[in-house]
Amino acid sequence: MASPELLLASHLGADCVIGHHPAGGCAIKNMHKDLDYQIEKFDKIGMLTPAIVDKLKKLKEHRKEEHYGFNYYRVTSFSEQLDIPFMNLHTTIDIITENYIADLIANNIERDDSIDELMCLLSKIKEIERSIENPRIVFGNKADKVGKVLPIFTHTPDIDLFNLYFRNGVNTIICMYPPKNIDVSCLDEVDKRIIGIGHMGGDSIGMNILLNKLSNEYNVKVTRVSGLL
């Protein structure tokens, strides 16, 4: 959601605009703090070690200046001029999506099931069905066993982060899109798989869960635009 959507909101008489991807201000400046949640994830699955904490802290420091020079106020100043409250829910929505995918897999997929069976399950999610992007195998083969599966949507896909999970017992990672720094040689362990489900379809899962709750339980009228499926 950015300036065009704010203009549309003003035209429609909307009271508030909620976006997923950060558009400015502290939401952009502090994006590197998403890596703190990875520490919680490692702890939750029983893999957290001092070495992993140290590695994540180094990754976080590397990401810290990623948006240095960004125009933090371009879109937020637009919302101020239009007098429309504008917020984004980024990590929160990604966590909701992760939990949804994790529960879906826990209830339907066994470790000995194939990647093809996992792909079929993911393809039936309504947001994925509506998307122009189909689930794809980024690394691995359809006949491979899924093993231990982990959805990671709470940070920009990164092969260095993925390798941390691979080295500590994870066999299959589900993400939204391939890491930009992916290379077969970067995957330093065999018997590992990466599955992408598509960016907008993946983001729409968590957004729809939240927006349906707002609509059904709080009587909020919701207008979905800008790629939300």
TORKOL-4160 file (C-alpha; in steps of 0.2 Angstrom, whole numbers, padded with zeros to 4 digits, m for minus):
229
<pt num="1" X="0000" Y="0000" Z="0000"/>
<pt num="2" X="0007" Y="0017" Z="m0005"/>
<pt num="3" X="0002" Y="0034" Z="m0012"/>
<pt num="4" X="m0010" Y="0027" Z="m0026"/>
<pt num="5" X="m0019" Y="0017" Z="m0013"/>
<pt num="6" X="m0020" Y="0031" Z="m0001"/>
<pt num="7" X="m0028" Y="0042" Z="m0015"/>
<pt num="8" X="m0041" Y="0027" Z="m0018"/>
<pt num="9" X="m0045" Y="0026" Z="0000"/>
<pt num="10" X="m0048" Y="0045" Z="0001"/>
<pt num="11" X="m0060" Y="0043" Z="m0015"/>
<pt num="12" X="m0069" Y="0028" Z="m0006"/>
<pt num="13" X="m0071" Y="0038" Z="0010"/>
<pt num="14" X="m0061" Y="0024" Z="0020"/>
<pt num="15" X="m0057" Y="0028" Z="0038"/>
<pt num="16" X="m0040" Y="0018" Z="0038"/>
<pt num="17" X="m0028" Y="0010" Z="0027"/>
<pt num="18" X="m0019" Y="m0006" Z="0032"/>
<pt num="19" X="m0004" Y="m0012" Z="0022"/>
<pt num="20" X="0007" Y="m0028" Z="0024"/>
<pt num="21" X="0024" Y="m0022" Z="0017"/>
<pt num="22" X="0032" Y="m0008" Z="0026"/>
<pt num="23" X="0030" Y="0009" Z="0016"/>
<pt num="24" X="0041" Y="0020" Z="0027"/>
<pt num="25" X="0045" Y="0027" Z="0044"/>
<pt num="26" X="0051" Y="0016" Z="0058"/>
<pt num="27" X="0043" Y="0001" Z="0049"/>
<pt num="28" X="0057" Y="0002" Z="0036"/>
<pt num="29" X="0071" Y="0008" Z="0047"/>
<pt num="30" X="0068" Y="m0007" Z="0059"/>
<pt num="31" X="0065" Y="m0021" Z="0047"/>
<pt num="32" X="0082" Y="m0029" Z="0052"/>
<pt num="33" X="0074" Y="m0033" Z="0069"/>
<pt num="34" X="0064" Y="m0046" Z="0061"/>
<pt num="35" X="0079" Y="m0057" Z="0064"/>
<pt num="36" X="0075" Y="m0057" Z="0083"/>
<pt num="37" X="0060" Y="m0068" Z="0079"/>
<pt num="38" X="0072" Y="m0081" Z="0071"/>
<pt num="39" X="0080" Y="m0083" Z="0088"/>
<pt num="40" X="0062" Y="m0087" Z="0095"/>
<pt num="41" X="0059" Y="m0099" Z="0081"/>
<pt num="42" X="0075" Y="m0109" Z="0084"/>
<pt num="43" X="0071" Y="m0109" Z="0102"/>
<pt num="44" X="0053" Y="m0115" Z="0099"/>
<pt num="45" X="0059" Y="m0130" Z="0088"/>
<pt num="46" X="0073" Y="m0134" Z="0101"/>
<pt num="47" X="0088" Y="m0130" Z="0090"/>
<pt num="48" X="0094" Y="m0114" Z="0098"/>
<pt num="49" X="0113" Y="m0113" Z="0103"/>
<pt num="50" X="0125" Y="m0099" Z="0107"/>
<pt num="51" X="0133" Y="m0101" Z="0090"/>
<pt num="52" X="0116" Y="m0098" Z="0081"/>
<pt num="53" X="0112" Y="m0083" Z="0092"/>
<pt num="54" X="0129" Y="m0076" Z="0087"/>
<pt num="55" X="0126" Y="m0079" Z="0068"/>
<pt num="56" X="0109" Y="m0071" Z="0069"/>
<pt num="57" X="0116" Y="m0056" Z="0078"/>
<pt num="58" X="0129" Y="m0054" Z="0064"/>
<pt num="59" X="0116" Y="m0056" Z="0050"/>
<pt num="60" X="0105" Y="m0043" Z="0059"/>
<pt num="61" X="0120" Y="m0031" Z="0060"/>
<pt num="62" X="0123" Y="m0034" Z="0041"/>
<pt num="63" X="0105" Y="m0030" Z="0037"/>
<pt num="64" X="0104" Y="m0014" Z="0049"/>
<pt num="65" X="0110" Y="m0002" Z="0036"/>
<pt num="66" X="0101" Y="m0010" Z="0021"/>
<pt num="67" X="0089" Y="0005" Z="0019"/>
<pt num="68" X="0101" Y="0019" Z="0023"/>
<pt num="69" X="0096" Y="0033" Z="0011"/>
<pt num="70" X="0078" Y="0027" Z="0009"/>
<pt num="71" X="0065" Y="0041" Z="0008"/>
<pt num="72" X="0056" Y="0036" Z="0024"/>
<pt num="73" X="0043" Y="0049" Z="0024"/>
<pt num="74" X="0037" Y="0049" Z="0006"/>
<pt num="75" X="0021" Y="0038" Z="0008"/>
<pt num="76" X="0018" Y="0043" Z="0027"/>
<pt num="77" X="0018" Y="0061" Z="0023"/>
<pt num="78" X="0005" Y="0058" Z="0009"/>
<pt num="79" X="m0006" Y="0050" Z="0022"/>
<pt num="80" X="m0004" Y="0065" Z="0033"/>
<pt num="81" X="m0009" Y="0077" Z="0020"/>
<pt num="82" X="m0025" Y="0066" Z="0016"/>
<pt num="83" X="m0028" Y="0064" Z="0035"/>
<pt num="84" X="m0030" Y="0045" Z="0033"/>
<pt num="85" X="m0023" Y="0034" Z="0047"/>
<pt num="86" X="m0010" Y="0022" Z="0038"/>
<pt num="87" X="m0003" Y="0007" Z="0046"/>
<pt num="88" X="0006" Y="m0009" Z="0041"/>
<pt num="89" X="0006" Y="m0026" Z="0049"/>
<pt num="90" X="0022" Y="m0035" Z="0043"/>
<pt num="91" X="0029" Y="m0048" Z="0055"/>
<pt num="92" X="0013" Y="m0051" Z="0063"/>
<pt num="93" X="0005" Y="m0056" Z="0047"/>
<pt num="94" X="0020" Y="m0067" Z="0042"/>
<pt num="95" X="0019" Y="m0076" Z="0059"/>
<pt num="96" X="0000" Y="m0079" Z="0056"/>
<pt num="97" X="0004" Y="m0087" Z="0039"/>
<pt num="98" X="0018" Y="m0097" Z="0047"/>
<pt num="99" X="0007" Y="m0104" Z="0060"/>
<pt num="100" X="m0007" Y="m0108" Z="0047"/>
<pt num="101" X="0005" Y="m0117" Z="0036"/>
<pt num="102" X="0013" Y="m0126" Z="0051"/>
<pt num="103" X="m0004" Y="m0132" Z="0057"/>
<pt num="104" X="m0009" Y="m0138" Z="0040"/>
<pt num="105" X="0006" Y="m0148" Z="0038"/>
<pt num="106" X="0005" Y="m0156" Z="0055"/>
<pt num="107" X="m0012" Y="m0162" Z="0052"/>
<pt num="108" X="m0010" Y="m0168" Z="0034"/>
<pt num="109" X="0009" Y="m0173" Z="0031"/>
<pt num="110" X="0020" Y="m0186" Z="0038"/>
<pt num="111" X="0039" Y="m0186" Z="0037"/>
<pt num="112" X="0040" Y="m0200" Z="0025"/>
<pt num="113" X="0027" Y="m0191" Z="0013"/>
<pt num="114" X="0034" Y="m0185" Z="m0003"/>
<pt num="115" X="0038" Y="m0167" Z="m0009"/>
<pt num="116" X="0024" Y="m0170" Z="m0022"/>
<pt num="117" X="0011" Y="m0173" Z="m0009"/>
<pt num="118" X="0017" Y="m0158" Z="0001"/>
<pt num="119" X="0015" Y="m0147" Z="m0016"/>
<pt num="120" X="m0003" Y="m0154" Z="m0019"/>
<pt num="121" X="m0008" Y="m0149" Z="m0001"/>
<pt num="122" X="m0001" Y="m0131" Z="m0003"/>
<pt num="123" X="m0009" Y="m0129" Z="m0020"/>
<pt num="124" X="m0026" Y="m0132" Z="m0012"/>
<pt num="125" X="m0025" Y="m0116" Z="m0001"/>
<pt num="126" X="m0038" Y="m0104" Z="m0008"/>
<pt num="127" X="m0026" Y="m0090" Z="m0009"/>
<pt num="128" X="m0013" Y="m0100" Z="m0018"/>
<pt num="129" X="m0027" Y="m0107" Z="m0030"/>
<pt num="130" X="m0031" Y="m0089" Z="m0034"/>
<pt num="131" X="m0013" Y="m0083" Z="m0037"/>
<pt num="132" X="m0005" Y="m0082" Z="m0054"/>
<pt num="133" X="0010" Y="m0091" Z="m0046"/>
<pt num="134" X="0010" Y="m0109" Z="m0042"/>
<pt num="135" X="0020" Y="m0118" Z="m0028"/>
<pt num="136" X="0037" Y="m0123" Z="m0035"/>
<pt num="137" X="0052" Y="m0133" Z="m0030"/>
<pt num="138" X="0066" Y="m0121" Z="m0028"/>
<pt num="139" X="0078" Y="m0135" Z="m0023"/>
<pt num="140" X="0075" Y="m0154" Z="m0022"/>
<pt num="141" X="0064" Y="m0166" Z="m0032"/>
<pt num="142" X="0046" Y="m0172" Z="m0031"/>
<pt num="143" X="0050" Y="m0189" Z="m0025"/>
<pt num="144" X="0060" Y="m0183" Z="m0010"/>
<pt num="145" X="0054" Y="m0186" Z="0007"/>
<pt num="146" X="0049" Y="m0171" Z="0016"/>
<pt num="147" X="0057" Y="m0175" Z="0033"/>
<pt num="148" X="0056" Y="m0161" Z="0045"/>
<pt num="149" X="0047" Y="m0146" Z="0037"/>
<pt num="150" X="0048" Y="m0128" Z="0043"/>
<pt num="151" X="0039" Y="m0113" Z="0035"/>
<pt num="152" X="0049" Y="m0097" Z="0036"/>
<pt num="153" X="0039" Y="m0081" Z="0031"/>
<pt num="154" X="0045" Y="m0069" Z="0044"/>
<pt num="155" X="0061" Y="m0064" Z="0035"/>
<pt num="156" X="0067" Y="m0060" Z="0017"/>
<pt num="157" X="0072" Y="m0077" Z="0010"/>
<pt num="158" X="0091" Y="m0079" Z="0013"/>
<pt num="159" X="0102" Y="m0094" Z="0010"/>
<pt num="160" X="0113" Y="m0090" Z="0025"/>
<pt num="161" X="0098" Y="m0091" Z="0036"/>
<pt num="162" X="0091" Y="m0106" Z="0028"/>
<pt num="163" X="0108" Y="m0115" Z="0030"/>
<pt num="164" X="0107" Y="m0112" Z="0049"/>
<pt num="165" X="0091" Y="m0122" Z="0049"/>
<pt num="166" X="0097" Y="m0135" Z="0037"/>
<pt num="167" X="0112" Y="m0138" Z="0048"/>
<pt num="168" X="0101" Y="m0141" Z="0063"/>
<pt num="169" X="0089" Y="m0154" Z="0058"/>
<pt num="170" X="0077" Y="m0146" Z="0046"/>
<pt num="171" X="0075" Y="m0155" Z="0029"/>
<pt num="172" X="0062" Y="m0144" Z="0020"/>
<pt num="173" X="0059" Y="m0126" Z="0021"/>
<pt num="174" X="0044" Y="m0118" Z="0014"/>
<pt num="175" X="0046" Y="m0099" Z="0009"/>
<pt num="176" X="0037" Y="m0087" Z="m0002"/>
<pt num="177" X="0050" Y="m0085" Z="m0015"/>
<pt num="178" X="0068" Y="m0090" Z="m0019"/>
<pt num="179" X="0082" Y="m0082" Z="m0009"/>
<pt num="180" X="0091" Y="m0069" Z="m0021"/>
<pt num="181" X="0108" Y="m0076" Z="m0015"/>
<pt num="182" X="0103" Y="m0094" Z="m0019"/>
<pt num="183" X="0115" Y="m0105" Z="m0028"/>
<pt num="184" X="0116" Y="m0124" Z="m0028"/>
<pt num="185" X="0134" Y="m0123" Z="m0021"/>
<pt num="186" X="0127" Y="m0112" Z="m0006"/>
<pt num="187" X="0117" Y="m0127" Z="0000"/>
<pt num="188" X="0131" Y="m0135" Z="0010"/>
<pt num="189" X="0122" Y="m0151" Z="0015"/>
<pt num="190" X="0113" Y="m0164" Z="0004"/>
<pt num="191" X="0095" Y="m0170" Z="0007"/>
<pt num="192" X="0088" Y="m0153" Z="0009"/>
<pt num="193" X="0073" Y="m0145" Z="0000"/>
<pt num="194" X="0066" Y="m0127" Z="m0003"/>
<pt num="195" X="0048" Y="m0125" Z="m0008"/>
<pt num="196" X="0041" Y="m0108" Z="m0014"/>
<pt num="197" X="0022" Y="m0104" Z="m0013"/>
<pt num="198" X="0022" Y="m0087" Z="m0021"/>
<pt num="199" X="0024" Y="m0070" Z="m0013"/>
<pt num="200" X="0006" Y="m0062" Z="m0015"/>
<pt num="201" X="m0003" Y="m0078" Z="m0012"/>
<pt num="202" X="0008" Y="m0082" Z="0004"/>
<pt num="203" X="0005" Y="m0064" Z="0011"/>
<pt num="204" X="m0013" Y="m0065" Z="0007"/>
<pt num="205" X="m0015" Y="m0080" Z="0019"/>
<pt num="206" X="m0011" Y="m0071" Z="0034"/>
<pt num="207" X="m0019" Y="m0054" Z="0029"/>
<pt num="208" X="m0036" Y="m0063" Z="0025"/>
<pt num="209" X="m0036" Y="m0072" Z="0042"/>
<pt num="210" X="m0034" Y="m0055" Z="0051"/>
<pt num="211" X="m0046" Y="m0046" Z="0039"/>
<pt num="212" X="m0059" Y="m0059" Z="0041"/>
<pt num="213" X="m0058" Y="m0058" Z="0060"/>
<pt num="214" X="m0060" Y="m0039" Z="0059"/>
<pt num="215" X="m0075" Y="m0041" Z="0047"/>
<pt num="216" X="m0084" Y="m0055" Z="0056"/>
<pt num="217" X="m0081" Y="m0051" Z="0074"/>
<pt num="218" X="m0079" Y="m0032" Z="0074"/>
<pt num="219" X="m0091" Y="m0027" Z="0059"/>
<pt num="220" X="m0077" Y="m0018" Z="0050"/>
<pt num="221" X="m0081" Y="m0016" Z="0031"/>
<pt num="222" X="m0065" Y="m0022" Z="0022"/>
<pt num="223" X="m0060" Y="m0017" Z="0004"/>
<pt num="224" X="m0046" Y="m0028" Z="m0003"/>
<pt num="225" X="m0035" Y="m0020" Z="m0016"/>
<pt num="226" X="m0017" Y="m0019" Z="m0022"/>
<pt num="227" X="m0014" Y="m0038" Z="m0025"/>
<pt num="228" X="m0022" Y="m0045" Z="m0010"/>
<pt num="229" X="m0030" Y="m0061" Z="m0015"/>
